[in-house]
Amino acid sequence: MSVEQLNEVRDRLLPMLRYAAEEYSHRVPAGYPVVVDQIEQGQIGIELDASHALYIVSDGADLFATLSSRASRDDARSSASRPKFSGAPVNDWRPLGAAVDQQSLRNLLAELLTAWNTQPNVIFITDT
């Protein structure tokens, strides 16, 4: 069941990933972005660099979205009771429902692109 769902998600998500890869090709480090299309291994996704990636994965029964980014080094949103460790990897693992809609897929990709665009010391202009 999950492989069929992943194939359906792939058909809708892959054009968005390819477009994002084309748009970000001059903004990311050499060798990136990488569009991952390994449906036989149960994953599709995109890597913008070594720390920023979005994958839709299947465990054989269910679908999950995994969103990876890096915590900002200059984030002042911490306090004595809740420290924020800067530069630490952030891995967000979310279950996806049986009927993932197009808007949810767009939102996942937008979260990844926003995490890339708002990181400190990005040299390239990412929007106008």
Rosetta blueprint (number, residue, H / E / L):
1 M L
2 S H
3 V H
4 E H
5 Q H
6 L H
7 N H
8 E H
9 V H
10 R H
11 D H
12 R H
13 L H
14 L H
15 P H
16 M H
17 L H
18 R H
19 Y H
20 A H
21 A H
22 E H
23 E H
24 Y H
25 S L
26 H L
27 R L
28 V L
29 P L
30 A L
31 G L
32 Y L
33 P L
34 V E
35 V E
36 V E
37 D E
38 Q E
39 I H
40 E H
41 Q H
42 G L
43 Q E
44 I E
45 G E
46 I E
47 E E
48 L E
49 D E
50 A L
51 S L
52 H E
53 A E
54 L E
55 Y E
56 I E
57 V E
58 S E
59 D L
60 G L
61 A L
62 D L
63 L E
64 F E
65 A E
66 T E
67 L E
68 S E
69 S E
70 R E
71 A L
72 S L
73 R L
74 D L
75 D L
76 A L
77 R L
78 S L
79 S L
80 A L
81 S L
82 R L
83 P L
84 K L
85 F L
86 S L
87 G L
88 A L
89 P E
90 V E
91 N E
92 D E
93 W E
94 R E
95 P E
96 L E
97 G L
98 A L
99 A L
100 V L
101 D L
102 Q H
103 Q H
104 S H
105 L H
106 R H
107 N H
108 L H
109 L H
110 A H
111 E H
112 L H
113 L H
114 T H
115 A H
116 W H
117 N H
118 T L
119 Q L
120 P L
121 N L
122 V L
123 I L
124 F L
125 I L
126 T L
127 D L
128 T L
